[in-house]
Amino acid sequence: MNVLTKPRLAFWTDAEELECTSFLKEAPNVMTFSFQSPSGALFNFDPGQFLTLELPTADGPVHRTYTISSSPSRPTSLTVTVKAQPDSIGTRWMFDNLRPGMRLKVRGPGGGFSMMNHPAAKYLFISAGSGITPMMSMTTFLYDSGRPSDIVFVNCAKRPSEIIFRERLEHMASRVTGIDLKWIVETTDPYQPWTGYRGFFNQLMLGLIAQDYLEREVFCCGPAPFMQAVRDALTGLGFDMDRYHQESFGGPLREVERVPDDVLPQDDATAVVTFAGSGKVAKCAQTDTILMVARAAGIPLATGCGMGICGTCIVQKTSGQVHMVHNGGITDEDVEAGYILACCSHPIGDVEIDL
Ligand SMILES: Cc1cc2nc3c(=O)[nH]c(=O)nc-3n(C[C@H](O)[C@H](O)[C@H](O)COP(=O)(O)OP(=O)(O)OC[C@H]3O[C@@H](n4cnc5c(N)ncnc54)[C@H](O)[C@@H]3O)c2cc1C
């Protein structure tokens, strides 16, 4: 529907679907999709937060989590910028099917990866590939504030033509003094001169890129090996890692501090999960997740990231014990109230779930 809705002085909540309004190719295999709320409600979120979209594929709905790449300082619309992998299911569906006028169910916004939670005078935003999305939102927000800011913005890409948002960032950097852009590429594009950095991010580059890195609040997002390289470089240089923040788009669960009374799932031990709402009882291994057990029992349960970040698979545990290793997708208050994330909770003994 191509009707311009006048903004309403009300804030959008995920009870309302989002309507796709446009899409734009950003770089090879990267698209930005814009959305508005059909009611005209405004978007209020912290720059760096994410949404989980329900994508109605031919094989049924799948859930994918994407950082909001736009800024809440431009609240009448919202964008996500998505990179398709060769065998993508969710993102590929968006490339092929998501068009203006279509409406999607959405959950969020969620997540705490935002400079709003760590205010500082100087920032180092360092990203690789699609990990640039939260940095774009945070930089646009700081730029729109009209106040002087001090951002060293580093992005690593395969080649210059694959740097996402390059022109938009250069435009912002050309209008204020506080945005210092640094590009690092693995290789160059044929017949295109390149004067930026070349190779993989390393400790030596860090000192050249931001001599005062010790004074900066660092936000990092990208593939796991990239973030590991950034962490190694910073720790090797004596950086205070309390000022380092990262967002993972995939990969293994973070090891969390074990609480003393936490019981670990045993390889050879069994458990029994009762799904009270469906009247089903399933015997399983303690190493299974509640999500795996629900699926095997034929009980539908929406999931997103599969690693305890997005919070889509939150369920109420009414009795029993689970071992949960999440990545920040559930609040302490919800845990206190008996909620768990099914994707990263292992049943210990007899457990009852309200599902
Ligand atoms: C908090 C958060 C924020 C995110 N923000 C963004 C964002 O702004 N833009 C964006 O493009 N993605 C983002 N992601 C990743 C996104 O949610 C999907 O995991 C990713 O796009 C893969 O989904 P798919 O449908 O493309 O592929 P799938 O159908 O899930 O998987 C297809 C193949 O891709 C591999 N794969 C799965 N996830 C990744 C990954 N992250 N990187 C590389 N290969 C993968 C799988 O192993 C599989 O082989 C975010 C994830 C999280 C948890």
The ligand as a Tripos MOL2 file, in Angstrom:
@<TRIPOS>MOLECULE
LIG
   53    58     1     0     0
SMALL
NO_CHARGES

@<TRIPOS>ATOM
      1 C1         21.5670  -10.1050   17.9350 C.3       1 LIG1
      2 C2         21.7070  -10.4650   16.4690 C.ar      1 LIG1
      3 C3         21.7160   -9.4580   15.5310 C.ar      1 LIG1
      4 C4         21.8710   -9.7790   14.1690 C.ar      1 LIG1
      5 N1         21.8810   -8.7590   13.2560 N.ar      1 LIG1
      6 C5         22.0550   -9.0480   11.9500 C.ar      1 LIG1
      7 C6         22.1000   -7.9970   10.9710 C.ar      1 LIG1
      8 O1         21.9590   -6.7980   11.2840 O.2       1 LIG1
      9 N2         22.2750   -8.3430    9.6770 N.ar      1 LIG1
     10 C7         22.4360   -9.6690    9.2880 C.ar      1 LIG1
     11 O2         22.6050   -9.9240    8.0910 O.2       1 LIG1
     12 N3         22.3880  -10.6680   10.2010 N.ar      1 LIG1
     13 C8         22.1990  -10.3950   11.5030 C.ar      1 LIG1
     14 N4         22.1500  -11.4140   12.4210 N.ar      1 LIG1
     15 C9         22.2800  -12.8000   11.9440 C.3       1 LIG1
     16 C10        20.8920  -13.3000   11.5130 C.3       1 LIG1
     17 O3         20.0300  -13.3950   12.6240 O.3       1 LIG1
     18 C11        20.9480  -14.6980   10.9010 C.3       1 LIG1
     19 O4         21.5320  -15.5930   11.8220 O.3       1 LIG1
     20 C12        21.7880  -14.7370    9.6570 C.3       1 LIG1
     21 O5         21.3310  -13.7530    8.7560 O.3       1 LIG1
     22 C13        21.6470  -16.1080    9.0300 C.3       1 LIG1
     23 O6         20.2860  -16.3650    8.7430 O.3       1 LIG1
     24 P1         19.8700  -16.8190    7.2830 P.3       1 LIG1
     25 O7         18.4110  -16.9560    7.2310 O.co2     1 LIG1
     26 O8         20.5570  -15.9110    6.3110 O.co2     1 LIG1
     27 O9         20.6090  -18.2230    7.1440 O.3       1 LIG1
     28 P2         20.1810  -19.6120    7.8300 P.3       1 LIG1
     29 O10        19.0940  -20.1940    7.0450 O.co2     1 LIG1
     30 O11        19.9660  -19.4100    9.3110 O.co2     1 LIG1
     31 O12        21.5300  -20.4180    7.6880 O.3       1 LIG1
     32 C14        22.1000  -20.6520    6.4200 C.3       1 LIG1
     33 C15        23.5800  -20.9310    6.5660 C.3       1 LIG1
     34 O13        24.2450  -19.7850    7.1130 O.3       1 LIG1
     35 C16        25.0060  -20.1460    8.2410 C.3       1 LIG1
     36 N5         24.8450  -19.0540    9.1960 N.ar      1 LIG1
     37 C17        23.8740  -18.8870   10.1150 C.ar      1 LIG1
     38 N6         24.0780  -17.7410   10.8020 N.ar      1 LIG1
     39 C18        25.1780  -17.1570   10.2660 C.ar      1 LIG1
     40 C19        25.8760  -15.9580   10.5130 C.ar      1 LIG1
     41 N7         25.4850  -15.1000   11.4380 N.pl3     1 LIG1
     42 N8         26.9700  -15.6770    9.7540 N.ar      1 LIG1
     43 C20        27.3870  -16.5370    8.8210 C.ar      1 LIG1
     44 N9         26.7620  -17.6970    8.5390 N.ar      1 LIG1
     45 C21        25.6740  -18.0030    9.2530 C.ar      1 LIG1
     46 C22        24.4090  -21.3970    8.7620 C.3       1 LIG1
     47 O14        25.3690  -22.1820    9.4330 O.3       1 LIG1
     48 C23        23.9270  -22.0590    7.4710 C.3       1 LIG1
     49 O15        24.9810  -22.7760    6.8790 O.3       1 LIG1
     50 C24        21.9880  -11.1210   13.7670 C.ar      1 LIG1
     51 C25        21.9460  -12.1410   14.7300 C.ar      1 LIG1
     52 C26        21.8110  -11.8210   16.0640 C.ar      1 LIG1
     53 C27        21.7690  -12.9310   17.0810 C.3       1 LIG1
@<TRIPOS>BOND
     1     1     2 1
     2     2     3 ar
     3     2    52 ar
     4     3     4 ar
     5     4     5 ar
     6     4    50 ar
     7     5     6 ar
     8     6     7 ar
     9     6    13 1
    10     7     8 2
    11     7     9 ar
    12     9    10 ar
    13    10    11 2
    14    10    12 ar
    15    12    13 ar
    16    13    14 ar
    17    14    15 1
    18    14    50 ar
    19    15    16 1
    20    16    17 1
    21    16    18 1
    22    18    19 1
    23    18    20 1
    24    20    21 1
    25    20    22 1
    26    22    23 1
    27    23    24 1
    28    24    25 2
    29    24    26 1
    30    24    27 1
    31    27    28 1
    32    28    29 2
    33    28    30 1
    34    28    31 1
    35    31    32 1
    36    32    33 1
    37    33    34 1
    38    33    48 1
    39    34    35 1
    40    35    36 1
    41    35    46 1
    42    36    37 ar
    43    36    45 ar
    44    37    38 ar
    45    38    39 ar
    46    39    40 ar
    47    39    45 ar
    48    40    41 1
    49    40    42 ar
    50    42    43 ar
    51    43    44 ar
    52    44    45 ar
    53    46    47 1
    54    46    48 1
    55    48    49 1
    56    50    51 ar
    57    51    52 ar
    58    52    53 1
@<TRIPOS>SUBSTRUCTURE
     1 LIG1         1 GROUP 0 **** ****
